[in-house]
């Protein structure tokens, strides 16, 4: 099964995490000072990127990439499936669902989903390949 959603948008490809909000962060608005500090620190944060790659036949991998490195460190392989608008990560050995996410947005450039059990935990990605 190909992971397609909406108007034929595909989940397959490589995505870079751009925002990872926890429930705690979702409860509070950033002050102007925090926003300024966050943007000032942006240059140092860009040296490391968290990537997730959704491949064919429900296989994928995720890991951390450092600037100037061709290969990611601590790359973890995983299995996944998409049912409707739900993204499910599956244990490779047992085949059991280990985590579930609801896909809120999938376009040619953006992927946003939240934890199925906690809708305040949101992850946003941009497509890099």
Secondary structure, 3 states (H helix, E strand, C coil): CCCEECCCEECCEEEEEEEEECHHHHHCCCCHHHHHHHHHHHHHHCCEEEEEEECHHHEEEEEEEECCCCCCEEEEEEEEEEECCEEEEECCCCCCEEEEEEEEEECCCEEEEEECCCCCCEEEEEECC
